[in-house]
Amino acid sequence: MSNVKTARLAALAGVLIFVSTTAVLVARQFNLGPDRPAPGFRTFGPDTAAIQIYEYTDFACPACRHAALAMDDIIKIYGAGVKLSFKHYPLESIHPWSASAAAHADCAGEQGKFKEYAAALFETQEAWARAEEKPAQFEAYAKILNLNWVKMQACAKDPATLRRVKLDMAEGGIKGVNATPTFFINGKRAVGGAQLLEQARKFEAILRNSR
């Protein structure tokens, strides 16, 4: 290959890197991103809700556990005025079993028990989050909830299940998620339970204006 062609290819590669990097930075600044629909078992509330919430969370994150309880209260209070789309964002560098927990929760969802399995993971995260081997709790929760564990194991290993978790993580990365929990409430970012509750104080006004 001639030096001229090599230089042109190098220049083109530089342009592509610049464009892609700029696109990511713009997306992060303006909270843009491909808001993929969450699976039905991870979606709570009607599509027509005036308050649309995307929650990026990690089952091994203590702050996420507390925020999940606050989110449950918000849904109870505002009912059909709120739609929550639950997204996985396991922080694998500090929580080695979070991605596996997310996959198992989705597989519980395939059997109609996502919320119950997720609650069990949050409530007992200290027992499994730093286990040296695959946590026995994953199977224990399945049995308590009368789930088909053989089917659930196969689902958790299914590349399609793992890809769904990874796509959530990639989407979060595009949107600039770097801490959990992170919420996007009608497009506005809120990080942590305190900012979630701060935004929740505006919900009554949003619902009044939507009528």
C-alpha positions in Angstrom: 0.0 0.0 0.0 1.4 3.4 -0.9 2.3 6.0 1.7 -0.5 8.3 0.3 -3.2 5.6 0.8 -1.9 4.9 4.3 -2.0 8.5 5.2 -5.6 8.8 3.8 -6.8 5.8 5.8 -5.1 7.2 9.0 -6.8 10.5 8.4 -10.2 8.8 7.8 -9.8 6.8 11.0 -9.0 10.0 12.9 -12.2 11.6 11.6 -14.3 8.6 12.5 -12.9 8.6 16.0 -13.5 12.3 16.4 -17.1 12.1 15.1 -18.0 9.1 17.3 -16.4 10.7 20.4 -18.2 14.0 19.7 -21.5 12.1 19.3 -21.1 10.4 22.7 -20.2 13.7 24.4 -23.2 15.4 22.9 -25.4 12.5 23.9 -24.1 12.7 27.5 -24.5 16.5 27.8 -28.1 16.5 26.6 -29.1 13.1 28.1 -29.7 11.7 24.7 -29.6 8.0 23.8 -31.4 5.1 22.3 -34.1 4.6 25.0 -34.7 1.0 24.1 -38.0 -0.4 25.5 -37.4 -2.5 28.6 -38.9 -6.0 28.6 -42.5 -6.0 29.7 -41.6 -7.6 33.0 -39.3 -4.7 33.8 -41.9 -2.0 32.9 -44.4 -0.7 35.4 -47.1 1.7 34.5 -48.9 2.8 31.3 -47.3 4.2 28.2 -49.5 7.2 28.5 -48.1 8.2 31.9 -47.1 11.9 32.2 -44.0 10.9 34.2 -41.6 8.6 32.3 -38.8 7.2 34.4 -35.8 5.2 33.3 -33.8 3.7 36.2 -30.3 2.3 35.8 -29.4 0.2 38.7 -27.2 -2.5 40.2 -28.6 -5.2 42.5 -25.4 -5.2 44.7 -25.5 -1.4 45.2 -26.7 -0.3 48.7 -27.9 3.1 47.4 -29.9 1.2 44.7 -31.6 -0.8 47.3 -32.8 2.3 49.2 -33.8 4.0 45.9 -35.8 0.9 44.9 -37.9 1.3 48.1 -38.4 5.0 47.3 -39.4 4.1 43.8 -42.0 1.6 45.0 -43.5 4.3 47.2 -43.6 6.8 44.2 -45.5 4.2 42.1 -48.0 3.6 44.9 -48.6 7.3 45.3 -48.8 8.4 41.7 -50.2 5.2 40.2 -51.0 5.5 36.5 -49.3 8.9 36.4 -45.9 7.2 36.4 -44.2 4.7 34.1 -41.0 3.1 35.2 -38.6 1.3 32.9 -36.0 -0.7 34.9 -32.6 -0.9 33.3 -29.6 -3.0 34.4 -26.3 -1.2 35.0 -24.1 -3.7 37.0 -20.9 -2.2 38.2 -18.8 -5.3 37.5 -15.5 -3.8 38.6 -16.6 -3.6 42.2 -19.6 -6.0 42.2 -18.5 -9.2 40.5 -21.9 -11.0 40.6 -24.1 -8.1 39.6 -24.3 -9.0 35.9 -25.2 -12.6 36.8 -27.8 -11.3 39.3 -29.3 -9.1 36.5 -29.5 -12.1 34.2 -31.1 -14.3 36.9 -33.6 -11.5 37.6 -34.6 -11.3 34.0 -35.0 -15.1 33.9 -37.3 -14.8 36.9 -39.1 -12.2 34.9 -39.6 -14.7 32.1 -41.4 -16.8 34.6 -43.5 -13.9 35.9 -41.5 -13.1 39.0 -39.1 -10.3 38.2 -40.2 -7.9 40.9 -40.2 -10.5 43.6 -36.8 -11.9 42.6 -35.4 -8.3 42.3 -36.7 -7.5 45.8 -34.9 -10.6 47.2 -31.7 -9.6 45.6 -31.9 -6.1 47.0 -32.9 -7.1 50.5 -30.1 -9.6 50.9 -27.3 -8.1 48.8 -24.7 -8.4 51.6 -25.1 -12.2 51.5 -24.2 -12.7 47.9 -22.6 -9.6 46.4 -19.0 -10.5 47.3 -19.2 -14.3 47.2 -16.1 -16.1 46.0 -18.2 -18.6 44.0 -21.5 -18.4 42.3 -23.9 -17.3 45.0 -26.2 -20.1 46.3 -28.8 -17.5 47.0 -29.6 -17.3 43.2 -31.0 -20.8 43.4 -32.5 -20.4 46.9 -34.6 -17.4 45.8 -35.8 -19.3 42.8 -37.0 -22.1 45.0 -38.7 -19.8 47.5 -40.6 -18.2 44.6 -41.5 -21.6 43.1 -39.6 -20.9 39.9 -38.3 -23.6 37.6 -34.6 -23.6 38.5 -33.4 -25.8 35.6 -35.2 -23.5 33.1 -33.8 -20.5 34.9 -30.2 -21.7 34.8 -30.5 -22.3 31.0 -32.0 -18.8 30.6 -29.2 -17.2 32.6 -26.6 -18.7 30.4 -28.4 -17.9 27.2 -26.4 -15.4 25.1 -29.7 -13.5 24.3 -30.2 -12.9 28.1 -26.6 -11.7 28.6 -26.8 -9.5 25.5 -29.9 -7.8 26.9 -28.0 -6.9 30.0 -25.0 -5.7 28.0 -27.3 -3.6 25.8 -28.7 -1.9 28.9 -25.1 -1.2 30.1 -24.1 0.2 26.7 -27.2 2.4 26.6 -26.3 3.7 30.0 -22.8 4.4 28.9 -24.0 6.5 25.9 -26.2 8.5 28.3 -23.3 9.1 30.6 -24.3 6.9 33.5 -21.3 6.5 35.8 -23.0 5.9 39.1 -25.9 3.9 40.4 -28.8 4.4 40.7 -29.2 6.9 37.9 -32.7 8.0 36.8 -33.9 9.9 33.8 -37.2 11.5 34.6 -38.9 12.9 31.5 -35.3 13.3 30.2 -33.9 15.0 33.3 -31.0 13.2 35.1 -31.2 12.4 38.8 -28.4 10.5 40.5 -29.1 8.7 43.7 -32.2 8.6 46.0 -31.9 12.2 47.2 -32.1 13.6 43.7 -34.9 11.2 42.9 -36.9 12.5 45.8 -36.1 16.1 44.8 -37.6 15.5 41.4 -40.5 13.7 42.9 -41.6 16.9 44.6 -42.4 18.2 41.1 -44.7 15.3 40.2 -47.9 16.8 41.4 -47.4 19.9 39.3 -46.5 17.7 36.2 -49.6 15.6 36.7 -51.8 18.7 37.1 -50.5 20.3 33.9 -51.0 17.1 32.0 -54.7 16.9 32.7 
